[in-house]
Amino acid sequence: MANILVVAELAEGKVKKTTHSAITFAREAASGTGGSFSILVIGAGAKGAAAELSGYGAAKLILADDASLANYVAERFAPTVVAVAKQGFDVVVGTSSSYGKDLLPRVAAALDAGFASDIATVKVDGGKLVYRRPMYAGNAFGWCELLTPVQVVSVRQSEFAAAEPSGGASAVEEVAVAAPKAAAQRVEFVGLEQVKSERPELTEAQIIVSGGRALKERFQEILDPLADLLGAGVGASRAACDAGYAPSDLQVGQTGKVVAPKLYFAIGISGAIQHLAGMKGSKTIVAINKDPDAPIFQVADYGLVADLFQAVPELVSELKKFKSA
């Protein structure tokens, strides 16, 4: 029997959708072992945010709400996560977002726990949890088992569907915020430089329009009309970001953001392994590339061999006609 602790991620006083993938993992792991799962909501404003998670089947919602946690700093959040995890939990789980990648390894070290990152599947084998995770930029997958009494894992949002409410209301427990160690108290939050956009966040977007280096200086000129028409997020390959055609926060791939929208447009993207690792979990992939041998066509559901500078404006024009009909 495994009891799971889900660490929720907050942004501007609300629970991020990425947390729902971790809840799906927790449901599967708990039901497979006969255990239960609880959700830790930590941060300033946690009480208000926790109301969003009341009906997801958690045994309890654990709230750590304190003004000192208004701004995320791993050294200040980790001690409380560790203290709660020691209250009878066997697995601590979060999503493989920048938040989870920063916080969970620190939690694992403090718990002396084994850590498995980017989990794609979980199963029960002989009463034990076994995890499937990508290797070699997603070119291969392997199964791993953690042997420590407490385990820490991060799950890929692209592999676990967002959890839906299951009804009922979870019990609520408030806990005190654990004091950070002396060294951690010297860490000071200076500021957060965050790109604000009216477009959906890439990791939460239902539709993404991504472009590659082939777009050159016309990156926005070509992609923005299509993205605006579809209400889509805009992504980019690493090559496009490195060349300065797109900002780095738009990068999709192994070293960027891992996404799994319902619809993904890969425009002028060849399909390098590193990029495929970040988007091949998309439900439907549409590729436009003038090279018929581009690797992107191997994973695309629909492919168009054409000059993108002609094809994309024509696509936008036809979609406008369709919408106005």
Backbone torsions as a table, in degrees:
resi	resn	phi	psi	omega
1	MET	NA	129.7	-179.1
2	ALA	-121.1	128.0	174.4
3	ASN	-99.8	128.0	-170.5
4	ILE	-108.9	138.0	174.1
5	LEU	-113.0	116.3	177.2
6	VAL	-93.5	126.6	176.9
7	VAL	-95.3	109.4	-178.3
8	ALA	-74.9	150.2	178.0
9	GLU	-110.2	128.5	-178.8
10	LEU	-110.0	151.7	173.9
11	ALA	-148.0	120.6	-179.9
12	GLU	54.4	41.3	175.3
13	GLY	79.0	7.2	179.0
14	LYS	-125.5	155.5	178.3
15	VAL	-77.4	128.0	178.4
16	LYS	-73.3	148.0	-177.7
17	LYS	-62.5	-24.3	178.6
18	THR	-57.7	-30.6	-179.4
19	THR	-60.2	-31.1	-176.5
20	HIS	-66.1	-26.8	176.1
21	SER	-70.4	-37.8	177.0
22	ALA	-66.5	-33.5	177.4
23	ILE	-66.5	-40.4	177.3
24	THR	-60.3	-44.1	176.0
25	PHE	-58.0	-47.2	-176.7
26	ALA	-61.8	-40.0	177.6
27	ARG	-60.5	-46.7	-178.0
28	GLU	-64.5	-45.6	-178.0
29	ALA	-67.2	-41.5	-178.5
30	ALA	-69.0	-44.2	-179.4
31	SER	-66.7	-33.6	-179.5
32	GLY	-70.2	-24.6	-178.2
33	THR	-110.2	-2.9	-178.8
34	GLY	81.1	17.6	-179.7
35	GLY	-99.1	-158.1	179.8
36	SER	-141.3	171.7	176.6
37	PHE	-134.2	150.6	175.9
38	SER	-127.8	162.2	-177.5
39	ILE	-121.7	126.1	175.4
40	LEU	-95.8	119.6	176.9
41	VAL	-108.5	110.7	-172.9
42	ILE	-123.4	135.2	178.8
43	GLY	136.8	163.7	176.2
44	ALA	-64.3	130.1	-176.8
45	GLY	87.2	13.9	-178.0
46	ALA	-61.2	-33.3	-178.1
47	LYS	-62.5	-43.9	179.7
48	GLY	-68.5	-40.5	-178.9
49	ALA	-68.3	-32.7	-176.5
50	ALA	-62.3	-25.7	-179.3
51	ALA	-59.3	-28.4	179.6
52	GLU	-66.9	-23.1	-172.5
53	LEU	-105.9	7.5	-173.6
54	SER	-64.6	-32.2	-173.7
55	GLY	-101.8	27.1	-176.2
56	TYR	-102.4	10.7	173.7
57	GLY	87.8	10.0	179.2
58	ALA	-71.3	143.9	177.1
59	ALA	-60.5	-38.5	175.4
60	LYS	-159.8	154.7	172.9
61	LEU	-101.9	124.0	-179.0
62	ILE	-104.6	121.4	-174.0
63	LEU	-108.7	128.7	172.4
64	ALA	-123.5	91.6	-173.6
65	ASP	-113.3	118.7	-178.6
66	ASP	-155.6	143.6	-178.9
67	ALA	-62.1	-25.2	-179.3
68	SER	-69.1	-13.3	-179.1
69	LEU	-104.4	23.4	-178.9
70	ALA	-63.4	-34.5	179.1
71	ASN	-119.7	132.0	-175.0
72	TYR	-69.7	124.5	169.8
73	VAL	-139.1	121.9	-173.9
74	ALA	-54.6	-39.2	-177.4
75	GLU	-63.9	-23.7	-179.9
76	ARG	-95.1	-28.0	-179.9
77	PHE	-81.8	-39.6	-172.2
78	ALA	-57.6	-44.3	-177.9
79	PRO	-57.3	-37.4	179.7
80	THR	-70.8	-41.0	177.4
81	VAL	-60.8	-43.0	-179.9
82	VAL	-63.2	-45.8	-178.9
83	ALA	-61.0	-41.4	179.2
84	VAL	-69.4	-40.5	-179.4
85	ALA	-60.5	-28.2	-179.0
86	LYS	-76.8	-3.4	-179.5
87	GLN	-90.0	44.5	173.1
88	GLY	92.5	19.2	179.0
89	PHE	-99.0	140.1	-178.1
90	ASP	-96.4	-28.8	-177.7
91	VAL	-134.7	133.2	173.2
92	VAL	-110.8	128.5	-174.8
93	VAL	-134.2	144.5	173.0
94	GLY	-146.3	179.8	-179.6
95	THR	-92.2	153.5	-179.9
96	SER	-80.3	51.3	173.4
97	SER	-91.3	179.0	177.4
98	SER	-61.3	-33.3	177.2
99	TYR	-64.2	-51.1	-179.2
100	GLY	-65.5	-38.6	-180.0
101	LYS	-66.4	-25.9	179.8
102	ASP	-87.0	-42.7	-173.0
103	LEU	-81.5	-46.7	-169.2
104	LEU	-65.1	-39.4	176.8
105	PRO	-60.5	-36.3	177.7
106	ARG	-66.4	-40.3	177.7
107	VAL	-63.5	-43.7	179.8
108	ALA	-60.7	-42.4	-179.8
109	ALA	-63.7	-41.8	-179.2
110	ALA	-67.9	-30.3	179.6
111	LEU	-89.5	-4.1	-173.5
112	ASP	55.1	43.8	-174.2
113	ALA	-108.6	150.5	172.4
114	GLY	-69.3	147.2	-176.5
115	PHE	-128.0	127.0	176.2
116	ALA	-120.8	121.5	-175.1
117	SER	-103.9	158.5	174.3
118	ASP	56.4	43.3	-177.9
119	ILE	-65.5	134.0	179.8
120	ALA	-105.8	-27.5	-178.5
121	THR	-149.9	148.7	172.9
122	VAL	-129.9	140.4	175.3
123	LYS	-143.5	164.0	178.5
124	VAL	-105.6	124.0	-179.1
125	ASP	-128.7	110.4	-179.2
126	GLY	63.9	33.3	179.6
127	GLY	82.9	-1.6	-178.8
128	LYS	-113.0	150.1	177.3
129	LEU	-81.3	132.7	178.0
130	VAL	-125.5	138.4	-172.8
131	TYR	-116.8	138.6	175.7
132	ARG	-104.8	127.0	-176.5
133	ARG	-139.8	154.7	-178.2
134	PRO	-77.2	151.6	175.2
135	MET	-137.1	161.5	178.3
136	TYR	50.8	54.1	177.3
137	ALA	58.0	33.3	177.7
138	GLY	83.0	4.4	179.0
139	ASN	-74.1	-20.3	179.5
140	ALA	-144.1	156.6	176.7
141	PHE	-125.9	145.6	178.4
142	GLY	-136.3	157.1	177.7
143	TRP	-98.9	139.2	178.1
144	CYS	-135.3	153.5	178.2
145	GLU	-128.3	132.7	178.0
146	LEU	-95.0	133.8	-172.9
147	LEU	-104.2	-1.1	-179.6
148	THR	-79.2	154.3	-179.7
149	PRO	-57.7	-38.0	176.2
150	VAL	-114.4	137.8	-178.3
151	GLN	-120.3	147.2	176.7
152	VAL	-125.0	130.3	-179.2
153	VAL	-137.5	151.8	170.6
154	SER	-119.9	141.0	-174.6
155	VAL	-113.7	147.7	177.1
156	ARG	-78.7	124.6	178.6
157	GLN	-61.3	-31.2	-177.2
158	SER	-71.7	-14.4	-176.6
159	GLU	-105.6	-18.7	-179.9
160	PHE	-117.3	118.9	-179.2
161	ALA	-62.5	150.3	178.4
162	ALA	-63.6	132.6	-179.4
163	ALA	-68.1	146.8	175.4
164	GLU	-108.0	151.5	178.0
165	PRO	-57.4	142.1	-178.9
166	SER	-113.0	2.8	178.6
167	GLY	94.2	169.3	-179.7
168	GLY	79.5	-177.8	178.8
169	ALA	-138.8	131.4	-178.3
170	SER	-80.6	147.3	173.7
171	ALA	-66.3	151.0	-177.5
172	VAL	-116.3	133.3	177.9
173	GLU	-131.0	129.2	177.6
174	GLU	-99.2	137.5	179.2
175	VAL	-125.4	153.9	178.1
176	ALA	-76.8	149.5	177.3
177	VAL	-77.9	126.7	-179.2
178	ALA	-73.4	140.5	-179.7
179	ALA	-73.5	136.5	177.6
180	PRO	-71.6	160.5	177.3
181	LYS	-66.6	164.9	-175.8
182	ALA	-56.9	-42.9	-179.5
183	ALA	-64.0	-38.6	-178.4
184	ALA	-68.2	-27.6	-179.2
185	GLN	-66.9	-17.6	178.7
186	ARG	-84.5	-6.9	177.6
187	VAL	-81.9	126.3	-175.1
188	GLU	-119.9	135.4	174.8
189	PHE	-76.6	121.3	-177.5
190	VAL	-97.1	-46.9	-179.6
191	GLY	176.1	167.6	179.1
192	LEU	-128.4	117.9	175.8
193	GLU	-95.7	103.0	-173.8
194	GLN	-117.5	131.7	178.5
195	VAL	-77.6	121.2	178.4
196	LYS	-95.9	132.2	-179.1
197	SER	-143.7	147.9	175.7
198	GLU	-78.9	-12.4	179.1
199	ARG	-78.0	157.8	177.7
200	PRO	-62.6	146.7	173.0
201	GLU	-62.0	137.3	-174.0
202	LEU	-55.6	-43.0	-176.1
203	THR	-72.4	-10.6	-178.6
204	GLU	-119.0	-2.9	-176.4
205	ALA	-72.3	142.0	176.3
206	GLN	-82.8	-27.2	178.1
207	ILE	-131.7	135.4	178.4
208	ILE	-130.9	133.8	173.9
209	VAL	-111.0	112.2	-177.3
210	SER	-113.1	146.4	179.7
211	GLY	-127.0	156.8	-180.0
212	GLY	-111.1	-171.9	-177.1
213	ARG	-63.5	-24.2	-178.6
214	ALA	-61.1	-21.5	-179.8
215	LEU	-72.7	-25.5	179.6
216	LYS	53.3	-137.8	-175.7
217	GLU	-70.8	-8.5	-178.7
218	ARG	-95.2	19.2	-176.5
219	PHE	-52.0	-57.7	-178.0
220	GLN	-69.6	-39.2	-178.1
221	GLU	-57.8	-38.4	-177.2
222	ILE	-84.9	-43.1	-171.5
223	LEU	-84.5	-35.7	-173.8
224	ASP	-58.4	-43.8	179.6
225	PRO	-59.9	-39.4	178.7
226	LEU	-68.4	-43.5	179.9
227	ALA	-64.8	-40.8	178.9
228	ASP	-63.4	-40.5	-177.9
229	LEU	-66.1	-34.3	-176.1
230	LEU	-97.0	-5.8	-174.9
231	GLY	64.4	38.7	-171.8
232	ALA	-100.0	159.8	168.7
233	GLY	-81.8	156.8	179.3
234	VAL	-111.4	129.8	178.2
235	GLY	-121.6	177.1	-179.0
236	ALA	-153.3	155.5	174.0
237	SER	-79.3	164.7	178.7
238	ARG	-63.4	-36.8	-179.5
239	ALA	-60.6	-40.3	179.4
240	ALA	-66.9	-38.3	178.7
241	CYS	-69.8	-44.4	-179.9
242	ASP	-62.5	-32.0	-178.9
243	ALA	-80.9	-7.0	178.2
244	GLY	86.6	9.5	-179.7
245	TYR	-81.2	-20.0	-179.6
246	ALA	-143.7	147.4	178.2
247	PRO	-67.6	153.1	-174.2
248	SER	-64.7	-24.3	-178.6
249	ASP	-71.8	-6.9	177.3
250	LEU	-94.4	-2.3	-173.3
251	GLN	-67.3	128.7	176.0
252	VAL	-110.5	132.6	178.6
253	GLY	148.5	-171.6	-176.7
254	GLN	-57.9	-41.1	-179.9
255	THR	-100.6	9.9	176.5
256	GLY	-119.7	-132.3	-178.8
257	LYS	-101.2	139.9	176.8
258	VAL	-95.7	123.6	-174.8
259	VAL	-127.6	158.8	177.5
260	ALA	-150.2	63.9	-179.5
261	PRO	-73.9	172.7	175.6
262	LYS	-70.9	-31.2	-178.2
263	LEU	-139.9	126.3	-178.0
264	TYR	-126.9	120.6	175.0
265	PHE	-96.7	123.8	174.8
266	ALA	-110.3	102.9	-172.7
267	ILE	-111.0	116.3	-178.8
268	GLY	68.5	25.4	179.6
269	ILE	-110.0	124.1	-175.8
270	SER	-70.9	-34.1	179.7
271	GLY	102.3	43.9	176.0
272	ALA	-61.7	153.1	-177.4
273	ILE	-52.4	-42.4	-176.5
274	GLN	-63.5	-35.2	179.1
275	HIS	-75.0	-42.1	179.9
276	LEU	-59.0	-33.6	-179.4
277	ALA	-62.2	-23.2	-177.2
278	GLY	-98.1	-6.8	-175.3
279	MET	-142.0	-3.6	-174.3
280	LYS	-72.8	-3.4	173.6
281	GLY	-84.7	0.3	179.1
282	SER	-61.6	145.3	-176.1
283	LYS	-67.8	-44.1	177.9
284	THR	-133.9	129.8	-177.7
285	ILE	-118.1	126.8	176.9
286	VAL	-114.7	123.2	-177.6
287	ALA	-115.8	136.3	174.4
288	ILE	-126.1	117.3	-176.9
289	ASN	-157.0	141.9	-178.6
290	LYS	-80.9	-10.9	178.3
291	ASP	-93.9	111.2	-177.6
292	PRO	-66.4	-17.7	-179.3
293	ASP	-97.5	9.8	-179.5
294	ALA	-62.7	133.6	-178.3
295	PRO	-57.2	-23.4	-177.7
296	ILE	-60.4	-28.9	-178.8
297	PHE	-69.5	-16.2	179.3
298	GLN	-73.3	-23.3	-179.7
299	VAL	-111.0	-7.7	-176.0
300	ALA	-75.9	141.6	173.2
301	ASP	-80.9	-33.2	176.5
302	TYR	-134.0	131.0	-179.5
303	GLY	-128.4	140.3	178.0
304	LEU	-127.8	115.9	176.3
305	VAL	-88.2	104.6	-174.9
306	ALA	-165.2	166.5	174.2
307	ASP	-75.7	115.3	-174.8
308	LEU	-61.2	-29.2	-178.5
309	PHE	-68.6	-18.7	174.0
310	GLN	-101.1	-41.5	-173.7
311	ALA	-66.8	-44.3	-175.7
312	VAL	-67.3	-47.3	175.5
313	PRO	-59.3	-35.8	177.9
314	GLU	-67.1	-39.0	177.5
315	LEU	-62.8	-43.2	178.8
316	VAL	-61.4	-43.7	179.8
317	SER	-61.6	-42.8	-179.2
318	GLU	-69.5	-36.2	178.4
319	LEU	-67.2	-36.2	177.0
320	LYS	-63.6	-41.0	178.1
321	LYS	-63.8	-41.4	-179.1
322	PHE	-63.9	-42.4	-178.1
323	LYS	-68.7	-33.3	-177.3
324	SER	-85.1	-10.2	-177.9
325	ALA	-70.9	NA	NA
